[in-house]
Amino acid sequence: MKVSVLALEGHFDTGLAVTLDALRAANNLSALLPGLAPPFDVTIVGVRKRVRSGQGLTVPVQAISSRSRPDWVLMPALAATTPDRLLPALEQRDVADAMDQLRTWHAKGVPIGASCIGTFVVAEAGLLDGREATTTWSLSPLFRQRYPKVALDESRMLVPTDVGVTAGAAMGHLDLALWLIRKASPELAALVSRYLLADIRSLQAPYIIPNHLAQSDPLILSFERWSRARLKDGFSLQDAAAALATTARTLQRRCQAVLGKSPLDYFQDLRVERAQSLLHGSGLDLEAIAAEVGYADGATLGTLLRQRLGRGVRELRNDLR
C-alpha cells in the first residue's frame, strides 16, 4: 500500500511522528506474521521543497509527482490549536496549494485520511461537504460554524466515509494509523497495538470538557453555569430560557449551532461529567452519585454512562487506579 503523508509548514510534530512511527512499526512487525510482507510504502511529500515542523525542525519531503498515484493520503494536523492561530494558518499559500492537491487526489479516487486540525484542511477544500466527519473536540464549535454542510460528530474518534476517514484530537493520529493498519491486516494491527500500548478508541466523548466548548458563546456559557447549579433538580427548557432572559427557541437554536445538540443533551453531558468526577474521587457509592446528579437510581445513571462514554461504572472507577 503506497501511503503519501502530506507535511505542511508548521505542522504538529507529534501528529506526523506518531503516524510515521506506527506505520514503520507495522512494517517491522509484519515479519512476525507468516506470509505477510511489509504492507506500507510510506513517502513524506510536501507542496514546498522545504518544510519545517511546528517546533522548527526540518522535515525531508519529496515533491509530489503527477505520475505517481498513492493508495492513501494522510493529512497530519497543523500546530494551530486555537481559532486565532488556526484561521490565519488556513489562509497560508502552502495550505491553499495543499487543498488543490487534495482535490486532485480525490478526483483520482485516492482516499484521504486526516486527523485533528488536519480535518480543517480537508473540510476547507470542500471534500467533506454532505458527509459525516469528526475533528478535534476542542475546536468543534468553530468547525461546525465554518463548515455547516458537514455532519460533524465530535464524540466519535474515527469516521470513515467515501472520501476516506477523519480522526479526532491530537493522539487521534495514532488511532487513524492503527485503523489503516487494520485495513491491511487485523492481526498486524493487534500486534502493533500491543507493542505500542495503544488501542483504537471509538469515542472522544470521555475526553470532552463541556466548559471548554461553552466558552465560545456567551449565551451557552451562561446556560452552562445555570445548569451546573441545578444538576440535582432536573431540566426545564422554559426555566433555563427565563433565567437567561432569552426565549426557549433562541436557546435551542444557539445550542444546536454551537454544540450540535439540544439544551437537554448538553445538560446531560454536564451530569455525565459530574458523575465521572464523583466516581473517580468522592468515595460515594453509585446510588449516592445518582442522587447528586439528579437521577432516581444508580442503574439509570450506569446506563447513561455506558451510552455516552462507552464504558461502565467499574471501568470508569478503574481508570485512575
N, C-alpha and C positions, 0 to 999 in steps of 0.2 A: 504494500500500500504506500503510494507516494503522498507524503504529507508536507505541505508548504506552511511554515509558520511565519506570518507576516508581522515583522517587527517595525514599529514606528518610533520616531524620535520621542523620547521621554516616556517610554512605556514602563509599566510596573515590573520591576526587576524580578520579584518572586514569581509573578504570573508566568513570565517567559521561562524562567529557570525550572519551575516545577513541571511545566509542560514538557520541556526537553528531557528532564531527568526521568520522568515517568515513562516516556516512550523509549528512552535508552535502556532503562531497567527492563522493560518488556523485551527488547531485542536481546539483551544479555541473558535473561532468564528463560528465553524460549529454548535454549539448549537443554534445559532440564525436562522438556516435554518431548516424548518420542515423535519424530517425524515432523516437528514444527520448525520451520525456518524463521529467522528474524523477520517479523511482519512489517516493519516500518522503515521506509527510506525517507528520512527527515531532512528537509532543507530550510534554512532560515533565509527568508527573502525580504527585500525592502524596496520601497519606491525611491529611495535615495541611495547613493553609493556609500554614505557614511551615516550610521545610526548610533546614537548614544541613548543609554537607558536613563530612567528617572534619577538614578544615582550617579549619572555621568560616565558610566562605563561604556567603552566602545564595543559594539556588537558586530561581529563579522557577518555581513549579509551578502547574498548573491543577488544579481539582477534578475528580474522576472522575465522569463523567456516566453515569447508568444508561441513558440513551437512546443513547449512542454505543458502538458495538462496534468495537474496533480489530481489525486483521488480525493483529497480533502484539503481544505484551507482552514487554519486555525488563527483566530484573531485575539491575541492577548490584550489585556486592559491597558489603557493609558494611565499614567500615575497622576490622575487628577481626581481627587476624592471628594471635592466639594463643588457645588454649582458654579461658584465664582471662578474656579480654575478650569472646570470642565468645558463650559460654554466657549471660552476663547480657544481652548485646545481643539474643539470640533471645527473651528474656522481656519486652522492652520492649512497651509498649502499642501503639505505632505499627507494630511488626513483626507483632504479633498481628492488627491491623487489615489490614495488607498481606496476610497469609496468607488472611484471609477473602476479600479482594478477588481474590486469585489463584484461590481455589476457585470464586468466582463466574464469573470469566472462563473458567476451564477447563470449567465446566458448560455454558457457552455455546459451547464449541468453539473458543475462542481459543487458539492455540498460545503457549507461554511459553518464552522463551529466558533462561537465567541463566548468569552467569559467576562463576568464583572462589567467594567466600564467598556470593554470591547464590544458589548452588545449595543452600546450607544452608537458606535461607528456603523454597525450593520443596520441599525434602525434609521440612522441619519441618511444612509444610502437608499432607503425606501424598500429594503428587501424583506422587512418584517411586516409590512402593511397587510392587514387582513389575516394575520396569523397569530397564534399564541406565542408567548415568549416569557422568559424570566430575565431578571437583571440583578444587580447588587441591591439588596433590600433598602439600603440607606438612602439611595437616590431614586427610589421607586416613585415618589410624588413628582419629581422632575421628569422622569421618563414618561409617566402617564400624561403629564401636561404637554410635553413636547411631541409625543407620538400617539395621538388619540386613536389612530387607526390600528394600533397594535393591541391585541388582547393580552394585557400583562397580568401575570400571576406570580408575584414575587415570593409567595410562600413556597414555591417549588424550587428545587435545586437545579434540575435539568428539564428542559422542554424540547423534545425533538419535533421537527416539522419537515415539510417537503424541502425547505431551504437548507436545513442542516440541524443544528442544535444550539440552544443558548443555555448558559450556565450562570449560577449565582455569584455571590460576592467572593472576592479575594481567592480563598482556597477552593472556590468553585473551579479554578483552573485544573486542580488535581482531579476533581470529580469528572470533569469533561475528558481528561486524558484517560482515566480508568474506563469511562464509558466507551471511548473509541477503541481501547484495548479489548474490551469485552466483545465488540463487534468482530474483531479479528479472531479472538479465542476466549470463550468464557473461562476455560481452565487457566489460561495465562493471566487473565485479569484477576482471578482469585489468588494466584501466586504472587503477582505484583502487589496486590493489596496487603498480603501478609508480610511481605518484605518491607513495604513502606509504612506499615502500621496504619493503613488507611482503607476505608470502605467508601463506596458510592453512597452518598446520602440522598434520600429522595426529597427531603424538605429543608428549606431555610427557616421555616416558621419558628423553630425553637430558639433561633438567634436574633430574631427581630426585636427591636426595642421600640415599643409603641410611642414613648415620649419623643424619641428622635424624629419619627415620622410626623408627629403633631407640630413640631417646631416650624414646619414650612408654611403654616397658615394660621393667622391669629384666631380665627373662629374655632378651628379644630383644636388649637392649644387650650382655649377656654373650655371647650367641651371636654377635653381630656381631664382637666383639673376638676371640673364639676363631677365627672364620672368617678374619678378616683375616690372622692369623698362619699360616694353613695354605692359602693360595690355591694354592701350588705343589703341595701334597700330594694334592689331590683331596678329595672329600666323603664322610664316613661319618656317617649319622644316629646310629648307635649310639655312635660315638666322641664325637660332639658332646654327646649326652644324658648320657653318663657323665662327661664333663669338666665339665658344668654341674650335676651332681648332681640330674638330673631324669630323667624317662622319655622315650623316643622319642615316645610318644603325646602327652605333655604339650607337648613342643617343637613337634610337628606342629600341635597344636590352637592354641597361642599364636601361632605364625607365621600361621596362617590367620586368626585373629581380629584380629590387629593389622595384618598386612601384606597379607592377602588372597592369600597364596601359600604354597607349601611351603618348608621349610628349604632344600631343594636349589635352588629357584628364587631364593631370596634370596642364597644362596651364589653363584649365577651372576651376580646383579646386582652383587655386590661384585667379582667377576672383571672384569665389563664396565667398572665404574667405574675399577678399577686399570689396565686396558688403555687406556682413554681417556686417563688421566693420562700414561701412558708414551708413547702416540702423540704427545701434544702437547709433551712436554718432555724426553724421555730421549735422543733420538737413536738409540735401538735400532731394529734392523730388526724386521719383523713376526715372524720366527721366534723371535728372542730374547724379544720381548714375550710370545709364546705360551708359551714356557717359564716365564717369570716368573709367569704366572697359571695354570699347570697344564695347558696344552694341548700335545698332541704336535706340532702343526704350525700354521703361520700360516693355512693355508686354513680349518681348522676354526674358528679364532678369528675370521677375517674373516666367515665365515657367521653366527656368533653375533652379532657386532656389527651386521651389517645387519638381522638378525631383531629384535634388541632396540631398536636406535636408528634404524632406517630409513635409515641412511647407511653407505656403505662406508668402507674404510680410507683411501682417497685423500681422500674428502670430509672425514673426521674430521681428517686431518692438515692440511687446508687451512683448518679452522675458525679457527685463530688466526694465520693469515698475513695 
